[in-house]
Amino acid sequence: MKIPFSPPYVDDSVVNEVVDALRSGWITTGPKVKALENEVVSLTGSQTALGVNSWTSGAILILRWLGLKPGDEVIIPAYTYCATAMAVLWAGGKVVMVDSGDDFNISVDAIRRAVTPRTKAIIPVDIAGYPCDYPAIMAMVEEPSVKGLFTPESEVQRQLGRILVLSDSAHSLGAWSGAHRTGTQSDITVFSLHAVKNVTTAEGGIVCFNMPAPFDNSQLYKDLRLMTLNCQTKDAFTKSQAGGWRYDIVGKGMKINMADINAAIGLAQIRQYDKLLAERKRIFERYDAAFATCPWAILPPSNIGGRRSSYHVYALRVKGFTEAQRDAMISEVARHEVAVNVHFVPLPMLTYYKELGYDIADYPQAFHNYEHEISLPVYPQLDNEKVDFVIKTVKEAYEKVSSIKD
């Protein structure tokens, strides 16, 4: 039985929405993008939402708007995908990595220890769809001892008066933290709509705004939408109308808008997201039930203290395994044509970041989380027979690898 890791969910509603976009005669930014933005606002409860062409470009956009300058620091977890750090670097900032907790997510205590007068933003990452402790993070940036270190150097920073919290919620669309869904728990949230995500636009991202007063989130949406289109005063649709050719460029913009042809895919999916999320939960809970009886299995967090996952992937950990044993287990699983993954290789273990001077020895929990983690597939197309085959294959792979003597 061949089981891929994360194929996109494409049903007739997705096909029909894409065909509708193609037949409309308008395939770049237009009504489908706006409709998707509205659906995200409805799902998350955020004030406004802006479609962009990737998570990375959305994060760069926000950091540039914040007024990041060379030497300004942005705190991120060492345990994340490279895009979190790349966004900071491309926006001109300095990446400050901190360690994780045993729930995979960034350690709030480690954040506090890393704050300096140069800290301008924090980017928590919701690993595998499980939300970070946002109430604790948001309370921390308001603490007098932390707030007193903040040194604003741009108008946006002066208005905010504290460190910005920018959520990397690439994995967690639809997750909950208490009574609120991700997208509302921090100042700004960026979701990924990449091909492997819970909702996809093939490539894309959504930026959700929940800035406190005196910021006007509706105006912020308008200003940053303009910035996604090279700061051109007329979008392509308006400019293409008879007699509407004249335009102006009013700032240093970027070209990172989402296209309608992409938005159509996500629009069809998000309209049935409650059903799709329920299917992911079914798979997650089936894994939980199967591995709970295995003394070697460390189950991933999914519903603890009011934080509920989006069930993006099942981040299983194998107790006592070394990195080499974990790799051998993955190879054994792959031999049976079951695709699994690892989320993530910590940034300090990657060549580029090692050459920048980051050392994995400084992030022991991140390494410990990584060395025995195996991500199991979770997507609506996995019926119970396939899930059970994954479970059987993983268990047998563990038994085979664990029986090998050094």
C-alpha beads as a LAMMPS data file, in Angstrom:
LAMMPS data file: protein, C-alpha beads

406 atoms
405 bonds

1 atom types
1 bond types

-500.0 500.0 xlo xhi
-500.0 500.0 ylo yhi
-500.0 500.0 zlo zhi

Masses

1 110.0

Atoms # bond

1 1 1 0.000 0.000 0.000
2 1 1 1.626 3.243 -1.171
3 1 1 0.946 6.211 1.108
4 1 1 2.285 9.691 0.217
5 1 1 3.040 12.186 2.964
6 1 1 0.834 15.162 2.150
7 1 1 -1.042 15.309 -1.171
8 1 1 -3.301 18.334 -1.704
9 1 1 -7.024 17.897 -1.162
10 1 1 -8.700 18.405 -4.533
11 1 1 -12.387 17.554 -4.934
12 1 1 -14.991 18.722 -7.439
13 1 1 -15.606 21.950 -5.531
14 1 1 -11.924 22.881 -5.906
15 1 1 -11.928 22.055 -9.616
16 1 1 -15.141 24.014 -10.169
17 1 1 -13.838 27.079 -8.304
18 1 1 -10.627 27.095 -10.363
19 1 1 -12.564 26.669 -13.609
20 1 1 -14.812 29.557 -12.557
21 1 1 -11.716 31.736 -12.092
22 1 1 -10.364 30.722 -15.491
23 1 1 -13.638 31.422 -17.242
24 1 1 -14.078 34.770 -15.492
25 1 1 -11.330 36.289 -17.632
26 1 1 -9.588 37.539 -14.481
27 1 1 -6.928 35.277 -12.967
28 1 1 -4.657 37.626 -10.984
29 1 1 -5.624 39.507 -7.788
30 1 1 -9.358 40.069 -7.827
31 1 1 -12.661 38.792 -6.391
32 1 1 -11.460 35.289 -5.492
33 1 1 -8.635 36.700 -3.374
34 1 1 -11.038 39.051 -1.612
35 1 1 -13.479 36.201 -0.989
36 1 1 -10.699 34.066 0.485
37 1 1 -9.583 36.932 2.730
38 1 1 -13.166 37.282 3.984
39 1 1 -13.405 33.547 4.680
40 1 1 -10.195 33.676 6.727
41 1 1 -11.574 36.605 8.745
42 1 1 -14.761 34.613 9.338
43 1 1 -12.862 31.480 10.388
44 1 1 -10.293 33.133 12.636
45 1 1 -12.116 36.169 13.984
46 1 1 -9.217 38.406 12.971
47 1 1 -9.853 42.062 12.180
48 1 1 -8.629 41.876 8.581
49 1 1 -6.702 39.407 6.409
50 1 1 -4.434 40.018 3.428
51 1 1 -3.599 37.447 0.756
52 1 1 0.052 37.216 -0.340
53 1 1 2.095 34.843 -2.471
54 1 1 3.853 33.016 0.398
55 1 1 4.291 32.934 4.163
56 1 1 7.844 34.200 3.727
57 1 1 6.927 37.283 1.736
58 1 1 4.112 38.071 4.160
59 1 1 6.537 38.000 7.097
60 1 1 9.091 40.138 5.230
61 1 1 6.321 42.627 4.450
62 1 1 5.410 42.974 8.135
63 1 1 9.006 43.302 9.325
64 1 1 9.695 45.983 6.717
65 1 1 6.529 47.829 7.758
66 1 1 7.730 47.612 11.365
67 1 1 10.844 49.517 10.326
68 1 1 13.457 46.844 10.968
69 1 1 17.032 48.128 10.554
70 1 1 20.442 46.405 10.481
71 1 1 21.284 45.282 13.999
72 1 1 17.651 45.134 15.115
73 1 1 16.932 41.772 16.728
74 1 1 14.052 39.382 16.127
75 1 1 13.673 36.419 18.475
76 1 1 12.709 33.107 16.882
77 1 1 12.935 29.448 17.927
78 1 1 15.925 27.413 16.760
79 1 1 13.407 24.636 16.112
80 1 1 11.552 25.812 13.016
81 1 1 11.670 25.812 9.235
82 1 1 14.249 28.068 7.599
83 1 1 11.630 30.546 6.320
84 1 1 11.177 31.961 9.826
85 1 1 14.796 33.072 9.905
86 1 1 15.026 33.927 6.204
87 1 1 12.224 36.472 6.559
88 1 1 14.167 38.271 9.288
89 1 1 17.371 38.280 7.250
90 1 1 15.709 39.545 4.066
91 1 1 13.996 42.290 6.078
92 1 1 17.435 43.411 7.275
93 1 1 17.297 42.202 10.869
94 1 1 19.413 40.007 13.104
95 1 1 18.120 36.541 13.987
96 1 1 18.255 35.696 17.699
97 1 1 17.503 31.995 18.188
98 1 1 16.234 30.535 21.458
99 1 1 15.458 27.038 22.664
100 1 1 12.153 25.192 22.729
101 1 1 10.046 23.496 25.359
102 1 1 9.233 19.799 25.328
103 1 1 5.984 20.587 23.481
104 1 1 8.127 21.564 20.437
105 1 1 7.150 25.245 20.697
106 1 1 9.302 28.216 21.687
107 1 1 10.155 28.542 25.389
108 1 1 8.654 31.682 26.936
109 1 1 11.416 31.769 29.557
110 1 1 14.035 31.568 26.802
111 1 1 12.377 34.498 25.032
112 1 1 12.502 36.595 28.201
113 1 1 16.220 35.885 28.689
114 1 1 16.956 36.875 25.084
115 1 1 15.277 40.295 25.111
116 1 1 17.629 43.273 24.745
117 1 1 17.145 46.962 23.857
118 1 1 17.643 45.894 20.202
119 1 1 14.697 43.455 20.253
120 1 1 11.967 44.663 17.919
121 1 1 9.886 41.517 17.327
122 1 1 9.262 37.950 18.451
123 1 1 8.163 35.247 16.018
124 1 1 6.673 32.258 17.885
125 1 1 6.084 29.185 15.683
126 1 1 3.107 26.819 16.062
127 1 1 4.905 23.536 15.412
128 1 1 2.810 20.816 13.707
129 1 1 -0.344 22.897 14.262
130 1 1 -0.174 23.143 18.077
131 1 1 -0.418 26.798 19.189
132 1 1 2.262 28.471 21.275
133 1 1 1.406 29.842 24.705
134 1 1 0.237 33.196 23.360
135 1 1 -1.363 34.476 26.572
136 1 1 2.008 34.062 28.292
137 1 1 3.934 35.636 25.405
138 1 1 1.587 38.608 25.111
139 1 1 1.676 39.129 28.884
140 1 1 5.472 38.978 28.820
141 1 1 5.894 41.767 26.244
142 1 1 3.758 43.989 28.502
143 1 1 5.839 43.298 31.620
144 1 1 7.488 46.515 32.882
145 1 1 10.950 44.922 32.887
146 1 1 10.575 43.828 29.248
147 1 1 8.723 46.898 28.046
148 1 1 11.304 49.112 29.732
149 1 1 14.034 47.700 27.485
150 1 1 12.133 48.518 24.293
151 1 1 13.800 51.228 22.230
152 1 1 11.559 52.354 19.343
153 1 1 13.256 53.594 16.185
154 1 1 10.390 53.935 13.729
155 1 1 6.959 55.535 13.820
156 1 1 5.258 52.124 13.906
157 1 1 7.441 51.044 16.830
158 1 1 6.713 54.284 18.676
159 1 1 2.968 53.807 18.226
160 1 1 3.136 50.211 19.484
161 1 1 5.434 51.038 22.401
162 1 1 6.604 47.460 22.886
163 1 1 7.954 44.408 21.079
164 1 1 5.763 43.203 18.184
165 1 1 4.523 39.607 18.364
166 1 1 4.311 38.157 14.863
167 1 1 2.971 34.591 14.833
168 1 1 4.393 32.022 12.450
169 1 1 1.171 30.061 12.224
170 1 1 2.121 28.336 8.972
171 1 1 0.805 25.042 10.385
172 1 1 -2.044 26.141 12.621
173 1 1 -4.956 27.523 10.612
174 1 1 -8.080 26.493 12.512
175 1 1 -6.335 25.718 15.812
176 1 1 -7.605 27.113 19.117
177 1 1 -6.088 28.812 22.138
178 1 1 -8.776 29.016 24.769
179 1 1 -11.864 30.662 23.296
180 1 1 -9.943 32.115 20.370
181 1 1 -8.646 30.658 17.140
182 1 1 -5.152 31.263 15.872
183 1 1 -5.118 34.475 13.913
184 1 1 -6.287 36.572 16.845
185 1 1 -3.870 35.691 19.644
186 1 1 -1.037 38.043 18.696
187 1 1 -0.507 41.383 16.978
188 1 1 -0.135 39.878 13.520
189 1 1 -0.388 36.281 12.325
190 1 1 0.855 34.821 9.061
191 1 1 -0.575 31.528 7.798
192 1 1 0.960 29.466 5.025
193 1 1 -1.226 28.203 2.185
194 1 1 1.544 26.158 0.597
195 1 1 0.685 22.897 -1.184
196 1 1 1.173 20.696 1.905
197 1 1 -0.822 22.859 4.333
198 1 1 -4.320 22.199 5.743
199 1 1 -5.719 24.765 3.293
200 1 1 -3.705 25.400 0.154
201 1 1 -3.598 27.861 -2.716
202 1 1 -0.688 25.853 -4.237
203 1 1 1.597 28.694 -3.144
204 1 1 0.416 31.480 -0.891
205 1 1 -0.063 32.970 2.527
206 1 1 -2.513 35.040 4.557
207 1 1 -1.586 37.875 6.929
208 1 1 -4.098 38.499 9.743
209 1 1 -4.112 41.863 11.519
210 1 1 -5.096 42.377 15.156
211 1 1 -2.989 45.376 16.088
212 1 1 -4.042 47.227 19.243
213 1 1 -5.117 50.880 19.352
214 1 1 -4.143 53.366 18.053
215 1 1 -3.689 51.194 14.948
216 1 1 -6.579 50.959 12.502
217 1 1 -6.499 47.406 11.128
218 1 1 -8.740 48.274 8.182
219 1 1 -6.395 51.060 7.139
220 1 1 -3.424 48.796 7.772
221 1 1 -4.914 46.273 5.349
222 1 1 -5.278 48.962 2.689
223 1 1 -1.751 50.288 3.205
224 1 1 -0.107 46.878 3.075
225 1 1 -2.235 45.667 0.187
226 1 1 -0.842 48.650 -1.725
227 1 1 2.646 47.586 -0.667
228 1 1 2.097 44.052 -2.044
229 1 1 1.487 45.613 -5.461
230 1 1 4.669 47.709 -5.755
231 1 1 2.848 50.620 -4.051
232 1 1 1.012 51.192 -7.310
233 1 1 -2.050 53.381 -6.829
234 1 1 -4.207 51.308 -9.173
235 1 1 -4.437 47.537 -9.197
236 1 1 -4.211 45.683 -12.493
237 1 1 -7.983 45.362 -12.882
238 1 1 -8.644 49.086 -12.425
239 1 1 -5.699 49.999 -14.611
240 1 1 -6.957 47.751 -17.427
241 1 1 -10.329 49.481 -17.709
242 1 1 -10.897 51.817 -20.647
243 1 1 -9.277 55.165 -19.923
244 1 1 -7.859 53.986 -16.585
245 1 1 -4.219 53.655 -17.575
246 1 1 -2.683 56.429 -15.478
247 1 1 -1.202 55.402 -12.119
248 1 1 1.457 56.453 -9.624
249 1 1 4.017 54.682 -7.426
250 1 1 3.900 56.104 -3.920
251 1 1 6.457 54.035 -1.995
252 1 1 9.016 51.248 -1.967
253 1 1 6.709 48.307 -2.508
254 1 1 7.011 44.607 -3.202
255 1 1 5.369 42.336 -5.797
256 1 1 3.930 39.644 -3.570
257 1 1 0.176 39.653 -4.258
258 1 1 -1.873 36.471 -4.447
259 1 1 -3.594 35.598 -7.738
260 1 1 -7.250 34.643 -8.123
261 1 1 -6.341 31.356 -9.817
262 1 1 -4.495 30.387 -6.629
263 1 1 -7.090 31.798 -4.261
264 1 1 -9.785 29.697 -5.947
265 1 1 -8.198 26.475 -4.644
266 1 1 -8.090 27.727 -1.073
267 1 1 -11.535 29.283 -1.292
268 1 1 -13.151 25.940 -2.109
269 1 1 -11.231 24.220 0.685
270 1 1 -11.828 26.777 3.431
271 1 1 -15.578 26.753 2.777
272 1 1 -15.581 23.115 3.911
273 1 1 -12.798 23.440 6.457
274 1 1 -14.802 22.265 9.461
275 1 1 -15.315 18.928 7.689
276 1 1 -11.670 18.689 6.626
277 1 1 -10.436 19.549 10.124
278 1 1 -12.687 16.854 11.608
279 1 1 -11.085 14.312 9.276
280 1 1 -7.620 15.367 10.412
281 1 1 -8.701 15.012 14.029
282 1 1 -10.032 11.506 13.289
283 1 1 -6.631 10.439 11.989
284 1 1 -4.765 12.124 14.833
285 1 1 -6.919 10.406 17.456
286 1 1 -6.513 7.032 15.748
287 1 1 -2.742 7.444 15.968
288 1 1 -3.074 8.485 19.617
289 1 1 -5.110 5.402 20.482
290 1 1 -2.674 3.089 18.717
291 1 1 0.569 4.511 20.091
292 1 1 -0.670 5.227 23.623
293 1 1 -0.071 1.563 24.455
294 1 1 3.539 1.675 23.231
295 1 1 5.965 2.451 26.072
296 1 1 8.458 3.825 23.545
297 1 1 6.087 6.383 22.007
298 1 1 5.883 10.038 23.052
299 1 1 2.583 11.358 21.742
300 1 1 2.468 14.913 20.358
301 1 1 0.476 17.600 22.186
302 1 1 -2.955 18.243 20.733
303 1 1 -5.338 19.471 23.435
304 1 1 -3.680 20.738 26.594
305 1 1 -4.751 23.638 28.780
306 1 1 -7.241 24.921 26.229
307 1 1 -4.780 24.870 23.329
308 1 1 -6.125 22.676 20.507
309 1 1 -4.173 21.663 17.444
310 1 1 -5.044 22.027 13.770
311 1 1 -3.708 18.458 13.364
312 1 1 -1.309 19.424 10.613
313 1 1 1.104 16.509 11.093
314 1 1 1.507 13.862 13.781
315 1 1 4.866 14.585 15.405
316 1 1 5.618 11.221 17.018
317 1 1 8.759 10.886 19.131
318 1 1 10.555 7.627 19.841
319 1 1 11.727 7.487 23.437
320 1 1 15.418 6.783 23.853
321 1 1 16.242 6.696 20.148
322 1 1 19.306 8.411 18.765
323 1 1 19.249 10.402 15.546
324 1 1 20.808 7.441 13.732
325 1 1 18.175 5.038 15.049
326 1 1 15.400 7.454 14.074
327 1 1 16.850 7.655 10.562
328 1 1 17.042 3.860 10.350
329 1 1 13.403 3.649 11.431
330 1 1 12.379 6.125 8.706
331 1 1 14.270 4.058 6.115
332 1 1 12.477 0.920 7.259
333 1 1 9.077 2.640 7.048
334 1 1 9.933 3.952 3.567
335 1 1 10.771 0.407 2.443
336 1 1 7.045 -0.305 2.777
337 1 1 6.176 2.764 0.637
338 1 1 4.887 4.836 3.539
339 1 1 6.162 8.423 3.374
340 1 1 7.013 10.062 6.682
341 1 1 8.964 13.214 7.444
342 1 1 10.832 15.123 10.161
343 1 1 9.643 18.481 11.546
344 1 1 12.221 20.013 11.695
345 1 1 15.969 19.916 11.332
346 1 1 16.854 22.701 13.823
347 1 1 18.280 25.760 12.094
348 1 1 21.727 25.590 13.772
349 1 1 22.247 22.159 12.157
350 1 1 21.845 23.569 8.630
351 1 1 24.956 24.658 6.753
352 1 1 23.949 28.272 6.165
353 1 1 23.129 28.963 9.821
354 1 1 26.157 27.061 11.103
355 1 1 28.302 29.321 8.930
356 1 1 26.596 32.336 10.531
357 1 1 27.833 31.094 13.903
358 1 1 24.803 29.340 15.390
359 1 1 25.632 26.157 17.321
360 1 1 23.114 23.400 18.056
361 1 1 24.857 22.798 21.396
362 1 1 23.228 26.039 22.578
363 1 1 19.738 24.586 21.978
364 1 1 19.658 21.200 23.741
365 1 1 15.875 20.835 23.893
366 1 1 15.520 21.652 20.201
367 1 1 18.024 18.935 19.366
368 1 1 16.379 16.469 21.732
369 1 1 12.974 17.114 20.138
370 1 1 14.465 16.613 16.679
371 1 1 16.677 13.573 17.161
372 1 1 13.851 11.120 17.769
373 1 1 10.932 12.797 15.937
374 1 1 9.060 11.206 13.015
375 1 1 6.158 13.079 11.394
376 1 1 3.327 10.789 10.308
377 1 1 0.935 11.778 7.511
378 1 1 -2.371 13.461 8.340
379 1 1 -4.778 14.441 5.559
380 1 1 -8.485 13.879 4.809
381 1 1 -7.909 11.306 2.061
382 1 1 -6.377 8.846 4.568
383 1 1 -9.124 6.352 5.383
384 1 1 -8.901 4.161 8.464
385 1 1 -7.432 1.234 6.528
386 1 1 -4.527 3.411 5.385
387 1 1 -4.043 4.911 8.840
388 1 1 -3.898 1.420 10.317
389 1 1 -1.301 0.433 7.712
390 1 1 0.842 3.424 8.705
391 1 1 0.514 2.421 12.364
392 1 1 1.424 -1.204 11.652
393 1 1 4.412 -0.179 9.533
394 1 1 5.744 2.251 12.146
395 1 1 5.377 -0.245 14.986
396 1 1 7.135 -2.981 13.017
397 1 1 9.908 -0.576 12.025
398 1 1 10.454 0.292 15.680
399 1 1 10.659 -3.374 16.661
400 1 1 13.154 -4.112 13.905
401 1 1 15.429 -1.123 14.614
402 1 1 15.271 -1.457 18.407
403 1 1 16.293 -5.132 18.196
404 1 1 19.535 -4.310 16.373
405 1 1 22.481 -4.455 18.750
406 1 1 25.251 -1.872 18.522

Bonds

1 1 1 2
2 1 2 3
3 1 3 4
4 1 4 5
5 1 5 6
6 1 6 7
7 1 7 8
8 1 8 9
9 1 9 10
10 1 10 11
11 1 11 12
12 1 12 13
13 1 13 14
14 1 14 15
15 1 15 16
16 1 16 17
17 1 17 18
18 1 18 19
19 1 19 20
20 1 20 21
21 1 21 22
22 1 22 23
23 1 23 24
24 1 24 25
25 1 25 26
26 1 26 27
27 1 27 28
28 1 28 29
29 1 29 30
30 1 30 31
31 1 31 32
32 1 32 33
33 1 33 34
34 1 34 35
35 1 35 36
36 1 36 37
37 1 37 38
38 1 38 39
39 1 39 40
40 1 40 41
41 1 41 42
42 1 42 43
43 1 43 44
44 1 44 45
45 1 45 46
46 1 46 47
47 1 47 48
48 1 48 49
49 1 49 50
50 1 50 51
51 1 51 52
52 1 52 53
53 1 53 54
54 1 54 55
55 1 55 56
56 1 56 57
57 1 57 58
58 1 58 59
59 1 59 60
60 1 60 61
61 1 61 62
62 1 62 63
63 1 63 64
64 1 64 65
65 1 65 66
66 1 66 67
67 1 67 68
68 1 68 69
69 1 69 70
70 1 70 71
71 1 71 72
72 1 72 73
73 1 73 74
74 1 74 75
75 1 75 76
76 1 76 77
77 1 77 78
78 1 78 79
79 1 79 80
80 1 80 81
81 1 81 82
82 1 82 83
83 1 83 84
84 1 84 85
85 1 85 86
86 1 86 87
87 1 87 88
88 1 88 89
89 1 89 90
90 1 90 91
91 1 91 92
92 1 92 93
93 1 93 94
94 1 94 95
95 1 95 96
96 1 96 97
97 1 97 98
98 1 98 99
99 1 99 100
100 1 100 101
101 1 101 102
102 1 102 103
103 1 103 104
104 1 104 105
105 1 105 106
106 1 106 107
107 1 107 108
108 1 108 109
109 1 109 110
110 1 110 111
111 1 111 112
112 1 112 113
113 1 113 114
114 1 114 115
115 1 115 116
116 1 116 117
117 1 117 118
118 1 118 119
119 1 119 120
120 1 120 121
121 1 121 122
122 1 122 123
123 1 123 124
124 1 124 125
125 1 125 126
126 1 126 127
127 1 127 128
128 1 128 129
129 1 129 130
130 1 130 131
131 1 131 132
132 1 132 133
133 1 133 134
134 1 134 135
135 1 135 136
136 1 136 137
137 1 137 138
138 1 138 139
139 1 139 140
140 1 140 141
141 1 141 142
142 1 142 143
143 1 143 144
144 1 144 145
145 1 145 146
146 1 146 147
147 1 147 148
148 1 148 149
149 1 149 150
150 1 150 151
151 1 151 152
152 1 152 153
153 1 153 154
154 1 154 155
155 1 155 156
156 1 156 157
157 1 157 158
158 1 158 159
159 1 159 160
160 1 160 161
161 1 161 162
162 1 162 163
163 1 163 164
164 1 164 165
165 1 165 166
166 1 166 167
167 1 167 168
168 1 168 169
169 1 169 170
170 1 170 171
171 1 171 172
172 1 172 173
173 1 173 174
174 1 174 175
175 1 175 176
176 1 176 177
177 1 177 178
178 1 178 179
179 1 179 180
180 1 180 181
181 1 181 182
182 1 182 183
183 1 183 184
184 1 184 185
185 1 185 186
186 1 186 187
187 1 187 188
188 1 188 189
189 1 189 190
190 1 190 191
191 1 191 192
192 1 192 193
193 1 193 194
194 1 194 195
195 1 195 196
196 1 196 197
197 1 197 198
198 1 198 199
199 1 199 200
200 1 200 201
201 1 201 202
202 1 202 203
203 1 203 204
204 1 204 205
205 1 205 206
206 1 206 207
207 1 207 208
208 1 208 209
209 1 209 210
210 1 210 211
211 1 211 212
212 1 212 213
213 1 213 214
214 1 214 215
215 1 215 216
216 1 216 217
217 1 217 218
218 1 218 219
219 1 219 220
220 1 220 221
221 1 221 222
222 1 222 223
223 1 223 224
224 1 224 225
225 1 225 226
226 1 226 227
227 1 227 228
228 1 228 229
229 1 229 230
230 1 230 231
231 1 231 232
232 1 232 233
233 1 233 234
234 1 234 235
235 1 235 236
236 1 236 237
237 1 237 238
238 1 238 239
239 1 239 240
240 1 240 241
241 1 241 242
242 1 242 243
243 1 243 244
244 1 244 245
245 1 245 246
246 1 246 247
247 1 247 248
248 1 248 249
249 1 249 250
250 1 250 251
251 1 251 252
252 1 252 253
253 1 253 254
254 1 254 255
255 1 255 256
256 1 256 257
257 1 257 258
258 1 258 259
259 1 259 260
260 1 260 261
261 1 261 262
262 1 262 263
263 1 263 264
264 1 264 265
265 1 265 266
266 1 266 267
267 1 267 268
268 1 268 269
269 1 269 270
270 1 270 271
271 1 271 272
272 1 272 273
273 1 273 274
274 1 274 275
275 1 275 276
276 1 276 277
277 1 277 278
278 1 278 279
279 1 279 280
280 1 280 281
281 1 281 282
282 1 282 283
283 1 283 284
284 1 284 285
285 1 285 286
286 1 286 287
287 1 287 288
288 1 288 289
289 1 289 290
290 1 290 291
291 1 291 292
292 1 292 293
293 1 293 294
294 1 294 295
295 1 295 296
296 1 296 297
297 1 297 298
298 1 298 299
299 1 299 300
300 1 300 301
301 1 301 302
302 1 302 303
303 1 303 304
304 1 304 305
305 1 305 306
306 1 306 307
307 1 307 308
308 1 308 309
309 1 309 310
310 1 310 311
311 1 311 312
312 1 312 313
313 1 313 314
314 1 314 315
315 1 315 316
316 1 316 317
317 1 317 318
318 1 318 319
319 1 319 320
320 1 320 321
321 1 321 322
322 1 322 323
323 1 323 324
324 1 324 325
325 1 325 326
326 1 326 327
327 1 327 328
328 1 328 329
329 1 329 330
330 1 330 331
331 1 331 332
332 1 332 333
333 1 333 334
334 1 334 335
335 1 335 336
336 1 336 337
337 1 337 338
338 1 338 339
339 1 339 340
340 1 340 341
341 1 341 342
342 1 342 343
343 1 343 344
344 1 344 345
345 1 345 346
346 1 346 347
347 1 347 348
348 1 348 349
349 1 349 350
350 1 350 351
351 1 351 352
352 1 352 353
353 1 353 354
354 1 354 355
355 1 355 356
356 1 356 357
357 1 357 358
358 1 358 359
359 1 359 360
360 1 360 361
361 1 361 362
362 1 362 363
363 1 363 364
364 1 364 365
365 1 365 366
366 1 366 367
367 1 367 368
368 1 368 369
369 1 369 370
370 1 370 371
371 1 371 372
372 1 372 373
373 1 373 374
374 1 374 375
375 1 375 376
376 1 376 377
377 1 377 378
378 1 378 379
379 1 379 380
380 1 380 381
381 1 381 382
382 1 382 383
383 1 383 384
384 1 384 385
385 1 385 386
386 1 386 387
387 1 387 388
388 1 388 389
389 1 389 390
390 1 390 391
391 1 391 392
392 1 392 393
393 1 393 394
394 1 394 395
395 1 395 396
396 1 396 397
397 1 397 398
398 1 398 399
399 1 399 400
400 1 400 401
401 1 401 402
402 1 402 403
403 1 403 404
404 1 404 405
405 1 405 406
